[in-house]
Amino acid sequence: MAQNSNSNFKFSPWMSIGLVILIFFGINFFSNGLDLSNPGKTSISKFNEFLNAGEVDKVIFTNTKATVFLKKEALKNKVHDKVKNDITGKLNTKGPHYHFEIGDLRTFQESLAKADAEKKINFYEKEPESFLGDLIIGIIPILLLVVLWIFMMRRMSGGSGGGGGQIFSIGKSKAKLFDEKNDTRVTFENVAGLEGAKEEIQEIVEFLKNPEKYTSIGGKIPKGALLVGPPGTGKTLLAKAVAGEAKVPFFSLSGSDFVEMFVGVGASRVRDLFKQAKEKSPSIIFIDEIDAVGRARGKNNMTGANDERENTLNQLLTEMDGFGTNSNVIVLAATNRADVLDKALLRAGRFDRQIYVDLPDIRERKEIFEVHLKPLKKSEELDTEFLAKQTPGFSGADIANVCNEAALIAARKDKKAVDKQDFLDAVDRIVGGLEKKNKIVTPAEKRAIAIHEAGHATVSWMLEHAAPLVKVTIVPRGQSLGAAWYLPEERLIVRPDQMLDEMCATMGGRAAEKVIFNEISTGALSDLEKVTRQARAMVTIYGLNDKLGNITYYDSTGQSDYNFSKPYSEETAKVIDSEISKLIEEQYQRAIHILETNKEKLTQLADILIEKEVIFKDDLETIFGLRPFDKQEEVIVAE
């Protein structure tokens, strides 16, 4: 153990500074031996009184100062009570007892000689001036400054380790290098789904491994590939898999690593990065979140605010365009904001390929579940296809979170394995938030919440294109007081009647409050937000409104983010507001009509909900019967 601790010891320059300071204080403290006396300061007139009274034993003096030692009998005088004891409280018979500044040295010496002649003093001596103490006091501050300066210069030049904070290395690239020496465990086997993206990425890796296969028939290496897609879909994971599969140096960094408060640093780091990549070619550069540095130039209304970022982007464009076809360096980049990137960055010859990494479908979600379920202790009857059906719209990161949350829930319940119910609870926990069973809800509020959620369930049950219901609960979760859970179909296109049915089901909660209580409450805020967003999308984005016609005000390039003006006139704005309000009001009245027709069943459903707090699809089938347009779907059964 002692050997290990000694081998881990690292000398710090600060230790040398502390050692010098300790030596300085040691010299001052031990220069005359261990001195525990407690001498007091006096004046020359007082000293003359002590001298004439015969109380002085001896005097040691220099040209400017004098130290006085009293006789043992003189210490009994009350005048000397403050100096007769040392710092430990014991009687100080040895001295010194007083010290004072000498005015006229010649007069002082004459008074001492006269006292000696009269036998009033036993001994006096003049010591030569000591230059050692003054020399040390003068040299120590200079020495400390020199040591500190050397230490700082070594830090700034990179001599003592630290990378990013060093002044002289601030223009160096912050990229992390992965090569055959690094243990990069992520491979394409760890990337489930994403077949199209993996195929293109694998082709790039294959080109770097065996370029002759492509160059022999005249093919050229692609300059770069841009991974685009929503957050959590696996863009960075794909890049890590490239690092694991390609046996070539792999430089990884974030777009924000180029950004610095100093002018010119970003461009310098870009130059250094590509210089290192060319020296180690064939190699790959991966820039995550490239939108931090690759935003479109000239779109900011604050002129001059982003000059440094634009300089960095210009240098990046120059470096990418300056590659030779035989340099064997490929740039991979990832972003979820491709619409704000500069067009020059996306042109052929720079990022030749744009690989869209979309949210996984049901088949891909099953594969992702199988990857994340490997380290878990799961029950044998757990069906990954069932889990994939219960997580529409989930990204790969969401699925990983579901698996981890399910394991935590199972451990909290002291289970030995993770089962289906744990995964269902994990989905509820992630989508709806943590259950708050101890939240104080009055009986009147509880009934209002039950009516509201039963309204959602009833309207969605009666509409053909509404998402199939899974369960309804009035247990508070997160910020919501209740929730209705649906299993939406995975559609590539959505028709107007499907959107209108979804809007009507969303308004079913407020409509139920109106039908039963003849008044509404603030509990429908999230519903109103959702339905307003859907109606606005129908009118202004998808061109599904007859009055406005086949027109859209959506800008997929993202350039509208920089404009203060709307892309339509004030008259059109009035029409848009009117049509949005009309759409929402029509679906609200439609929901009221459905609920008035089924008022008794609505009340019956609410009563069951108050009693059980959670109801499932089977309870609705008992009250309403089977849906005439219902497809054969898997039913979730409470366990």
QUIJO-V92381 format. One record per pair of residues at least 24 apart in sequence whose ideal C-beta (glycine too) atoms are under 8 Angstrom apart, sorted by the first residue. I is the first residue (numbers start at 1). J is the second residue. D is the distance in Angstrom with one decimal. If there is no record, write none. Layout:
# QUIJO-V92381
I:J:D  I:J:D
This chain:
# QUIJO-V92381
13:147:7.1  13:150:7.7  13:151:4.1  13:154:7.5  13:160:7.2  14:151:7.6  16:147:6.1  17:144:6.3  17:147:5.5  17:148:6.7  17:151:7.8  20:140:7.0  20:143:6.2  20:144:6.4  20:147:6.9  21:140:8.0  21:144:7.5  24:136:6.8  24:140:4.8  27:133:7.8  27:136:5.9  28:133:7.5  31:133:6.7  36:86:4.6  36:87:5.2  36:88:6.0  37:86:5.3  37:87:7.5  37:92:5.5  37:94:7.4  37:95:6.4  37:96:5.8  37:97:7.5  38:83:6.3  38:85:6.6  38:86:5.3  38:87:5.1  38:92:6.7  39:67:7.2  39:83:6.4  39:95:7.6  39:96:4.8  39:97:5.8  39:98:5.9  39:99:5.3  40:82:5.6  40:83:4.4  40:97:7.0  40:98:5.6  40:99:7.9  41:98:7.3  41:99:6.2  41:100:6.5  42:68:7.4  42:98:4.6  42:99:7.6  42:100:4.9  43:100:5.9  44:100:5.9  44:101:7.7  44:102:7.0  44:103:6.1  44:108:7.3  46:100:7.9  47:98:7.0  47:100:6.0  48:111:6.7  50:74:7.4  50:98:7.8  51:111:7.0  51:112:7.9  51:115:5.2  51:120:6.2  51:121:6.6  52:115:7.7  52:120:7.0  54:120:4.6  55:80:7.9  56:115:7.5  56:120:7.2  56:121:5.2  57:95:7.3  57:121:7.4  57:122:5.4  57:123:7.3  58:121:6.9  58:122:5.7  58:123:3.9  58:124:6.1  58:125:7.6  59:112:6.3  59:121:6.9  59:123:7.8  59:124:4.3  59:125:7.7  60:96:7.7  60:124:7.6  60:125:5.7  60:127:6.0  61:102:6.4  61:108:7.2  61:124:7.4  61:125:7.7  61:126:5.8  61:127:7.2  62:126:7.0  62:127:5.4  62:128:7.7  62:129:5.9  63:102:7.4  63:105:5.9  63:129:6.3  64:101:6.5  64:102:5.9  65:99:6.4  65:100:7.5  65:101:6.2  65:102:6.4  66:99:6.7  66:100:5.9  66:101:8.0  66:102:5.4  66:108:7.3  67:95:7.9  67:96:4.5  67:98:7.5  67:99:5.0  68:95:7.5  68:96:6.3  68:97:5.9  68:98:4.0  68:99:6.9  68:100:7.5  69:94:7.6  69:95:3.5  69:96:5.3  69:97:6.3  70:95:6.5  70:97:4.7  70:98:7.6  71:122:7.9  170:260:6.9  170:262:6.5  170:265:5.8  171:264:7.6  171:265:5.6  171:268:3.3  171:269:6.1  171:272:6.5  172:268:7.9  172:269:6.8  172:272:5.3  173:251:7.6  173:253:7.2  173:257:8.0  173:269:5.0  173:270:7.9  173:272:4.3  173:273:3.9  173:276:6.3  174:253:5.6  174:257:4.3  174:269:6.8  175:251:4.1  175:252:6.3  175:253:4.1  175:257:7.5  175:273:5.4  175:276:7.3  175:285:7.3  176:251:7.3  176:252:5.0  176:253:6.6  177:249:6.1  177:250:7.3  177:251:5.8  177:276:7.9  178:243:4.4  178:249:7.2  178:250:4.1  178:251:7.9  178:252:6.5  179:248:7.6  179:249:4.6  179:250:7.0  179:280:7.8  180:247:5.8  182:243:8.0  184:240:7.1  184:243:4.9  184:244:4.4  184:250:7.8  185:244:6.6  186:237:6.8  186:240:4.1  186:241:5.2  186:243:7.2  186:244:4.7  187:241:5.6  187:244:4.4  187:245:5.7  188:241:5.0  188:244:7.9  188:245:5.9  190:237:7.3  190:241:6.5  190:371:6.5  191:234:6.3  191:237:5.8  191:238:6.1  191:241:5.1  192:364:6.8  192:367:3.7  192:368:4.4  192:370:6.8  192:371:4.6  192:396:7.5  193:234:7.7  193:360:4.8  193:363:7.6  193:364:3.0  193:365:7.5  193:367:5.1  193:368:5.8  193:396:7.4  194:233:7.9  194:234:5.9  194:238:6.8  194:357:6.2  194:360:7.6  194:364:7.1  196:355:7.6  197:227:7.1  197:234:8.0  197:238:6.1  197:355:4.9  197:356:7.7  197:357:5.2  198:238:7.1  198:241:7.9  200:225:6.8  200:353:6.2  200:355:5.3  201:225:7.2  201:238:5.7  201:241:7.4  201:242:6.0  201:355:7.1  202:245:7.5  204:242:7.4  204:284:7.9  204:330:5.8  204:332:7.8  205:242:5.9  205:245:5.1  205:246:4.5  207:330:7.9  208:246:5.5  208:248:5.2  208:282:4.6  208:284:7.0  208:328:6.5  208:330:6.9  209:246:6.8  209:247:6.8  209:248:7.7  211:282:7.3  211:328:6.5  220:325:5.1  221:325:6.6  221:328:6.4  221:330:6.8  222:330:6.6  222:352:4.2  222:353:5.9  223:320:6.0  223:323:6.1  223:330:7.1  223:331:6.7  223:349:6.0  223:350:5.7  223:351:7.1  223:352:5.5  224:320:6.4  224:330:6.3  224:331:3.8  224:332:6.9  224:333:6.7  224:350:5.9  224:351:4.3  224:352:6.3  224:353:7.6  225:330:7.1  225:331:7.7  225:332:5.4  225:333:7.7  225:351:6.6  225:352:7.1  225:353:4.5  225:354:7.7  225:355:5.8  226:290:7.6  226:332:7.9  226:333:5.2  226:334:7.6  226:335:7.1  226:338:7.0  226:346:7.1  226:351:4.3  226:353:7.0  226:354:4.8  226:355:6.9  227:332:6.8  227:333:6.9  227:334:4.3  227:335:7.6  227:355:5.3  227:357:5.6  228:334:7.8  228:335:6.2  228:336:7.3  228:338:4.4  228:354:5.8  228:355:7.0  228:356:5.3  228:357:6.8  229:336:6.4  229:356:5.9  229:357:3.4  229:358:5.9  229:359:7.8  230:336:5.8  230:358:7.5  230:359:6.0  230:395:6.4  231:336:5.3  231:395:7.0  231:397:7.3  232:395:3.6  232:396:6.1  232:397:3.2  232:398:6.1  233:357:4.6  233:358:6.7  233:359:6.1  233:360:7.4  233:395:5.1  233:396:6.0  233:397:7.8  234:357:6.0  234:395:7.9  234:396:4.7  234:397:7.9  235:288:7.9  235:334:3.9  235:335:8.0  235:336:7.8  235:357:5.3  236:288:5.7  236:334:6.0  237:396:7.2  238:357:7.1  239:286:4.5  239:288:7.2  239:332:5.6  239:334:6.5  242:284:6.2  242:286:7.3  242:332:6.7  243:284:7.5  243:286:7.6  246:284:6.2  248:280:7.9  248:282:4.9  248:283:5.4  248:284:6.3  249:277:7.5  249:280:4.2  249:283:4.2  249:284:7.4  250:283:7.0  250:284:4.9  250:286:6.7  251:276:6.8  251:277:5.8  251:283:6.7  251:284:7.0  251:285:4.7  251:286:6.8  252:286:4.7  252:288:7.3  253:286:7.5  253:287:6.4  253:288:7.3  254:287:7.3  254:288:4.8  254:289:5.5  254:292:7.1  255:287:5.7  255:288:6.7  255:289:4.6  255:290:4.7  255:291:6.6  255:292:3.4  255:293:4.4  255:294:6.8  256:289:6.7  256:292:4.6  256:293:7.6  258:292:7.7  258:293:4.9  258:312:5.0  258:316:7.9  259:292:6.5  259:293:6.6  259:308:7.7  259:309:6.7  259:312:7.3  260:308:7.8  263:308:5.8  264:308:7.7  264:311:7.1  265:308:7.9  266:293:7.0  266:308:6.1  266:309:7.0  266:311:6.6  266:312:3.2  266:315:7.3  267:311:5.2  267:312:5.4  267:314:7.4  267:315:3.9  269:312:7.9  270:312:6.2  270:315:4.4  270:316:5.2  270:319:5.9  271:315:6.4  271:319:6.9  274:319:4.4  274:329:7.5  277:329:4.9  278:327:6.1  278:329:6.1  281:327:5.7  281:328:4.5  281:329:5.2  282:328:3.5  282:329:7.0  283:328:7.3  283:329:5.5  283:330:7.9  284:329:7.5  284:330:5.2  284:331:7.8  284:332:6.2  285:329:6.8  285:330:7.3  285:331:4.8  285:332:7.0  286:331:7.9  286:332:4.5  286:333:7.3  286:334:7.6  287:331:6.9  287:332:7.4  287:333:4.5  287:334:7.6  288:333:7.6  288:334:5.2  289:334:6.8  289:335:6.2  290:333:4.1  290:334:6.9  290:335:5.1  290:341:7.2  290:345:7.9  291:335:4.6  291:336:7.9  291:337:4.4  291:338:7.9  291:340:5.7  291:341:6.1  294:333:7.7  294:335:7.6  294:341:4.9  294:342:5.8  294:345:5.1  295:340:5.3  295:341:6.9  295:342:6.7  296:340:6.1  296:341:6.7  296:342:4.7  296:343:7.1  296:558:7.8  296:559:7.3  297:342:5.7  299:559:6.5  299:562:4.4  300:562:6.7  301:562:6.6  301:564:7.7  313:342:6.3  313:345:7.3  316:345:7.5  317:342:7.9  317:344:5.6  317:345:6.5  317:350:6.8  320:349:8.0  320:350:4.6  321:349:6.4  321:350:6.4  337:558:7.4  339:556:6.2  339:557:5.7  339:558:3.3  340:558:4.5  340:561:7.2  359:393:6.4  359:394:7.6  359:395:5.7  360:394:7.7  360:395:7.2  360:396:6.4  360:399:7.9  361:490:6.4  362:388:5.0  362:389:6.4  362:392:7.6  362:490:6.5  363:388:7.6  365:391:5.9  365:394:6.5  365:399:6.3  368:396:5.2  368:399:4.9  368:400:7.8  369:399:6.0  369:403:7.2  372:399:6.1  372:400:5.1  372:403:4.2  373:403:6.2  376:403:6.3  376:406:7.7  376:407:5.5  376:418:5.4  377:416:6.9  377:417:4.9  377:418:6.6  378:417:5.7  378:418:4.8  378:419:7.4  379:417:4.7  379:418:6.8  379:419:4.2  379:420:7.4  381:419:7.6  381:420:7.4  382:418:7.3  382:419:6.4  382:420:5.9  382:423:7.7  383:420:7.4  386:420:7.0  386:634:6.5  387:420:7.9  387:423:5.6  389:487:7.2  389:634:6.1  390:423:7.5  390:424:6.8  390:427:5.9  390:487:7.0  390:636:7.4  391:427:6.4  392:487:6.8  392:488:5.7  392:490:5.6  393:488:7.6  398:430:7.0  401:430:6.1  402:426:5.0  402:427:6.0  402:430:6.2  405:429:5.7  405:430:6.2  419:639:7.8  420:639:7.1  421:639:4.4  424:636:6.8  428:477:7.2  428:485:7.4  431:485:7.9  432:477:3.9  432:478:5.9  432:480:6.6  432:483:5.3  432:485:8.0  433:477:4.4  433:478:2.3  433:479:7.0  433:480:7.3  434:477:6.6  434:478:6.6  435:475:5.5  435:476:7.2  435:477:5.6  436:475:7.7  436:476:4.3  436:477:6.8  437:475:6.2  437:476:7.8  439:476:4.6  441:476:7.2  441:481:7.2  445:481:7.7  446:474:6.6  446:610:6.3  447:606:7.1  447:610:6.4  448:513:6.6  448:517:7.1  448:521:6.3  448:523:7.1  449:474:4.9  449:481:5.0  449:482:4.6  449:523:6.9  450:474:5.3  450:482:7.5  450:606:4.3  450:607:7.8  450:609:4.5  450:610:4.8  451:512:5.0  451:513:6.1  451:516:5.0  451:517:7.3  451:602:7.4  451:606:5.0  452:482:6.6  452:509:4.1  452:510:7.5  452:512:5.9  452:513:5.9  452:521:8.0  452:523:5.7  452:524:7.2  453:482:4.5  453:483:7.1  453:484:5.4  453:509:6.7  453:609:6.5  454:512:6.3  454:602:5.6  454:605:4.3  454:606:4.2  454:609:5.8  455:508:4.2  455:509:4.8  455:510:7.6  455:511:5.9  455:512:2.5  455:513:7.2  455:515:7.7  455:591:7.4  455:595:6.0  455:602:6.6  456:484:4.1  456:505:6.3  456:506:7.6  456:508:4.6  456:509:5.0  456:512:7.8  457:484:5.6  457:508:7.7  457:605:6.4  457:615:7.9  457:620:6.2  458:508:6.5  458:512:7.2  458:594:7.1  458:595:6.2  458:598:5.8  458:601:6.8  458:602:5.1  458:605:6.5  458:624:7.6  459:504:6.0  459:505:4.9  459:507:7.7  459:508:3.2  459:511:7.1  459:591:5.1  459:594:5.4  459:595:6.7  460:484:7.3  460:486:6.8  460:505:4.0  460:508:6.7  461:620:5.7  461:624:5.5  461:627:6.3  462:594:5.2  462:598:7.0  462:624:7.8  463:501:4.3  463:504:6.1  463:505:6.0  463:594:7.8  464:501:6.6  464:629:4.5  465:497:5.9  465:498:4.2  465:501:3.9  465:502:7.1  466:501:4.8  466:502:6.1  466:504:7.4  466:505:4.3  467:502:6.9  467:505:7.5  468:617:7.7  468:630:7.2  468:633:5.7  469:617:5.8  469:620:6.5  470:616:7.4  470:617:6.7  470:636:5.5  471:614:6.1  471:615:6.6  471:616:4.8  471:617:7.2  471:636:6.8  471:638:7.9  472:609:6.2  472:614:7.3  472:615:5.2  473:613:6.4  473:614:4.5  473:615:7.9  474:609:5.8  474:610:7.3  474:613:5.6  474:614:7.9  475:613:5.5  475:614:6.7  480:526:6.9  481:523:6.4  487:633:7.2  496:538:7.1  496:544:5.0  499:534:6.0  499:538:6.0  499:544:7.4  500:583:7.8  500:587:6.2  502:534:6.8  503:531:5.0  503:534:5.5  503:535:6.7  503:583:7.2  503:584:7.1  503:587:4.4  504:587:4.3  504:590:5.1  504:591:5.1  504:594:7.7  505:591:7.6  506:530:5.5  506:531:4.7  506:534:7.7  506:587:7.9  507:531:6.0  507:584:7.3  507:587:5.3  507:588:4.7  507:591:4.7  508:591:4.8  508:594:7.7  508:595:7.0  510:588:7.1  510:591:8.0  511:588:6.0  511:591:3.7  511:592:4.6  511:594:7.9  511:595:5.5  512:595:5.5  512:602:6.2  514:592:6.1  515:592:6.0  515:595:4.6  515:596:5.7  515:599:6.3  515:602:7.3  516:599:7.7  516:602:7.3  516:603:7.1  516:606:7.9  531:584:5.7  531:587:7.2  532:580:6.9  532:584:6.7  535:580:4.6  535:583:4.4  535:584:5.3  536:576:7.9  536:580:5.6  538:583:6.7  539:576:5.6  539:579:5.1  539:580:5.6  539:583:7.3  540:576:6.1  545:579:5.3  545:583:7.9  547:575:6.4  547:579:5.8  548:572:7.6  548:575:6.4  548:576:7.1  548:579:6.7  598:624:7.6  614:638:7.3
